[in-house]
Amino acid sequence: MSTTADLVTAAVVFGPGAVLGACHLVSRRGDKSDSAAVRAVLAESAAERATRTAGPDTAPPDGGEGAPTPADGQNVPLATVLAFPEGRVRRAA
């Protein structure tokens, strides 16, 4: 093969990789500073959530009225629970 064919083949094989590699490196230039900023915002958010959940605040986050707590401290059933008779239970095949 001639030198010209070798140069054209090398340009076809390595050219797109070199162009894409350069574009990738340019796009990754500011990743460390972006990552530091993201970590700082996540730390602030975690600290805010920790302070919000630290107290016994039972109010909903939207400022509405919280759920009522039973006076005797036990869970009050919403309805009577009836047991099904054993003879009428269907079983999977």
Protein Blocks (a to p, Z undefined) as FASTA:
>chain_A
ZZklmmmmmmmmmmmmmmmmmmmmmmmmmmmmmmmmmmmmmmmmmmmmmmmmmpmcfbdf
kopacddddfklpacdfbdcddddfklpccdZZ
